[in-house]
Amino acid sequence: MAVNYNHQLTGLILGLCLGLVFFASGCGGGALVGGTSNLQKEVDVLKMEVADLRDRSRLTDVGGAGPAASDVRVDLDNVRLAVQRLTENVETASLGGLSLRQQLEYLSARLDRLEKLAKLQPLSPDVVGGSGPIGPPIVAPGPVPPTVPPNSPTPVEPPENVPYVPDAPPPPSRSAYDEGKSLFDQKKYPEATAKLKEYLANEPSGRQAGAAQFYVGECLYNQNQYEDAILEYQNLVTGFPKHQLVSAALLKQGLSFQALGDKASAKLFYQKVVREYPKSYSAGVARERLKTI
């Protein structure tokens, strides 16, 4: 696919170069009056196209033999011929402080570097002096392999070098928090509580400690153990006062008090959520609950 792209790109460059040759020939080799800025723009485009061809050649394996290397070789040679023809037609036109010849010599030098990058042989004198398009290079026949006498053992090819692929690392073990949260999602609340408390015992300041504390309260709330749930939610509020689940913990404390029949305490917690977290989802629920008390 990269070689096909180089063909298309080279066609664009050749069309641009031939257009510049026609324009320069019409000027008779003298100063370019009224067309200098346009010619400079076209030369700048040519520079960018050559740079793009260089970058694409880096992605193409053209260092060896084969159709791909031959095609890229032809593309590069045609671009070089176009630059040389343009150099012969324009001598003294000044563009941006540099003569057109100087700019084309710069492009020619970049093509030299591109050839070295692509590991291609330089142009032969016959190709440089030619005027027509360049055809595929003629590949000289290689040496004739020696004849293998009959009944001789078949040579064994050496094994190919197989790159070393290290064993894939084992998957990371799940933390007690991950296991507890998974059990909570499965509504296995006693097992989830045990795992979450295990995580808190081992990592009281861990990255998931605040969430673990909240879900301990949730496990108890979902088992209608409201008094214990209120205490666990309070551990989150006091131990992790800036945690994003604090507003939810305050709301659940209000819901727990309301479930226990203590409407006065529930009202205080609902008001606290609305006052301290007015834009939170929990505040919206608290406002609705306040209407029922």
VENPE-V718032 format. One record per residue. N is the residue number from 1. RES is the residue in one letter. PHI is phi in whole degrees, 0 to 359 (NA if undefined). Layout:
n: (N	N)
res: (RES	RES)
phi: (PHI	PHI)
This chain:
n: (1	2	3	4	5	6	7	8	9	10	11	12	13	14	15	16	17	18	19	20	21	22	23	24	25	26	27	28	29	30	31	32	33	34	35	36	37	38	39	40	41	42	43	44	45	46	47	48	49	50	51	52	53	54	55	56	57	58	59	60	61	62	63	64	65	66	67	68	69	70	71	72	73	74	75	76	77	78	79	80	81	82	83	84	85	86	87	88	89	90	91	92	93	94	95	96	97	98	99	100	101	102	103	104	105	106	107	108	109	110	111	112	113	114	115	116	117	118	119	120	121	122	123	124	125	126	127	128	129	130	131	132	133	134	135	136	137	138	139	140	141	142	143	144	145	146	147	148	149	150	151	152	153	154	155	156	157	158	159	160	161	162	163	164	165	166	167	168	169	170	171	172	173	174	175	176	177	178	179	180	181	182	183	184	185	186	187	188	189	190	191	192	193	194	195	196	197	198	199	200	201	202	203	204	205	206	207	208	209	210	211	212	213	214	215	216	217	218	219	220	221	222	223	224	225	226	227	228	229	230	231	232	233	234	235	236	237	238	239	240	241	242	243	244	245	246	247	248	249	250	251	252	253	254	255	256	257	258	259	260	261	262	263	264	265	266	267	268	269	270	271	272	273	274	275	276	277	278	279	280	281	282	283	284	285	286	287	288	289	290	291	292	293)
res: (M	A	V	N	Y	N	H	Q	L	T	G	L	I	L	G	L	C	L	G	L	V	F	F	A	S	G	C	G	G	G	A	L	V	G	G	T	S	N	L	Q	K	E	V	D	V	L	K	M	E	V	A	D	L	R	D	R	S	R	L	T	D	V	G	G	A	G	P	A	A	S	D	V	R	V	D	L	D	N	V	R	L	A	V	Q	R	L	T	E	N	V	E	T	A	S	L	G	G	L	S	L	R	Q	Q	L	E	Y	L	S	A	R	L	D	R	L	E	K	L	A	K	L	Q	P	L	S	P	D	V	V	G	G	S	G	P	I	G	P	P	I	V	A	P	G	P	V	P	P	T	V	P	P	N	S	P	T	P	V	E	P	P	E	N	V	P	Y	V	P	D	A	P	P	P	P	S	R	S	A	Y	D	E	G	K	S	L	F	D	Q	K	K	Y	P	E	A	T	A	K	L	K	E	Y	L	A	N	E	P	S	G	R	Q	A	G	A	A	Q	F	Y	V	G	E	C	L	Y	N	Q	N	Q	Y	E	D	A	I	L	E	Y	Q	N	L	V	T	G	F	P	K	H	Q	L	V	S	A	A	L	L	K	Q	G	L	S	F	Q	A	L	G	D	K	A	S	A	K	L	F	Y	Q	K	V	V	R	E	Y	P	K	S	Y	S	A	G	V	A	R	E	R	L	K	T	I)
phi: (NA	295	294	300	297	298	300	296	296	295	300	296	295	298	299	294	297	296	297	292	298	299	294	293	296	294	276	72	84	270	292	270	262	78	237	297	296	295	295	298	299	291	293	299	298	299	299	295	293	294	297	294	298	298	297	291	292	296	272	250	281	248	286	262	270	122	300	297	295	297	297	293	300	298	299	296	294	296	297	298	298	297	296	292	296	293	298	291	271	239	248	237	295	266	229	63	91	238	291	298	299	297	293	289	296	295	296	297	296	294	294	300	294	295	297	293	299	277	60	256	289	293	297	277	303	295	290	299	277	286	243	266	295	268	267	299	295	274	266	291	297	280	296	286	295	296	287	272	297	299	65	274	295	290	296	264	290	293	296	290	288	265	297	284	245	295	298	295	296	295	298	297	290	284	283	298	296	301	293	295	295	296	294	297	297	273	62	264	292	298	295	295	301	298	292	294	291	297	298	295	291	276	225	297	244	292	299	254	296	299	296	299	297	297	286	297	298	295	299	290	299	289	257	63	266	292	297	294	297	301	293	292	298	294	299	290	298	276	277	224	297	257	289	292	264	298	299	293	296	297	298	292	295	298	296	293	297	294	294	276	91	267	290	297	294	301	298	299	290	298	295	295	297	296	287	266	227	296	261	278	298	299	296	298	293	297	299	294	291	299	289	265	264)
